[in-house]
Amino acid sequence: MSDRSKKTAGRAADDGTDGTGMLLGRPECPGELGESRDIYAGKTVLITGAGGSIGAELSRQILLCAPERLILFELNEFVLFTLDRKLRATLGVNGPIVTPILGNVTDAHHVRRVLQKWRPDIVLHAAAYKHVAMVEVNPAIGLRNNVLGTHVLAKAAQAEGVGRFILISSDKAVRPEGVMGASKRLAEIVVQDLASRSGGTIFAAVRFGNVLGSSGSVLPLFHEQMARGGPLEVTHPDATRYFMTVAEAVSLVLRAGAVAQGGDILSLDMGTPIRILDLADQMLKQMGYTLTCDSPSAPNQIGVVFTGLRPGEKLHEESPSFGGARTAAHPMLFICKEAAPSQMEVAAALSALTRAIFDSDDQAARQVAMNWAERDAGTDPRAELAV
């Protein structure tokens, strides 16, 4: 490894939440949950996708709320083993019980058995395929996991009398242009549909944007590229995204989950969108480098190349809080107004999507998802702003 690579790798390894927060260009949201802790205290909480960046942070923050039991539901065995071991190391002898469960949210029989056995009071559904480019080229598998998996889990939660079911959604669900965003909007619609006839279960969803430092986000990718000596790869010089740190996103998710009413779609105020090129420049400056669009001519320079937007990507993401009203629970929480299709329409969409998925017909699955996304899209906010 070169001297530059060693220095960059070392700095990248030391870059925790505090370092990523400096890149936001705004103060981080305070993480204290206050009275929201009471919703989770003494309860059995199940987190799907527990081994992911969001799921793992949800697990850590839930434990601070003193639940009776925390159930970690995860598909990846090694990730689950690692998280379970780390969490147990932080607990005292009288701390909450941590129960690791291997499983897939699309396995209806297993999901139902898990809920019947452990009787969770709250389900936080973070399991999803989230990477735009990967879901775009694997639409049937992505839609099966993100939409049908949500349907399987939510129906089981309703049948087993779970008190609260909170879907972790995305800003990409707002007028989606790709399959991943469409899958998250369809998952929201599934939750809204069940909320309309839920009985005792409160169904809701929480949207937020990109999380700095999460797996697959631009920050670790930039660190990898820097360790190789560059160049940094940016899709477009004007591309912007909304960013939060993992800790502040999860603390607001837990606040939202505590105040949500049936059918709510809550969103987090992500602040001002950040140009990805500016993010790269700021990150390099923190590490003593400068970014150049030309070939590097000095030891402290790292170049950048523009790779072009990939299928399904937007130049500018929509604000996840567009059209929402600020809640009294927290100044960074909004309730979005999203009209859900009728029960019959949702059933027809799920039926068509299920047929396409189990026929392994990527094109048909994509078409169903995108047709529903376009039908649900509503008014373009930029058109309203231009009036």
Buried (B, 14 or more C-beta within 10 A) or exposed (E): EEEBEEBBBEBBEEBEBEBBBBBBEEEBBEBEBEEBBEBBEEBBBBBBBBBBBBBBBBBBBBBBBBBEBBBBBBBBEEBBBEBBEEBEEEEEEEBBEBBBBEBBBBBBEBBBBBBEEBEBBBBBBBBBBBBBBBBBEBBBBBBBBBBBBBBBBBBBBBEBEBBBBBBBBBBBBBBBBBBBBBBBBBBBBBBBBBBEEBEEBBBBBBBBBBBBBBBBBBBBEBBEBBBBEBBBBBBBEEBBBBBBBBBBBBBBBBBBBBBBEBBBBBBBBBBEBBBBBEBBBBBBEEBEBEBBEEEBEEEEBBBBEBEEBEEBBBEBBBBBBBBBEEBEBBEBBBBBEBEBBEEEBBEBBBEBBBEBBEEEBBEBBBBBBBEBBEEBEEEEBEEEEEE
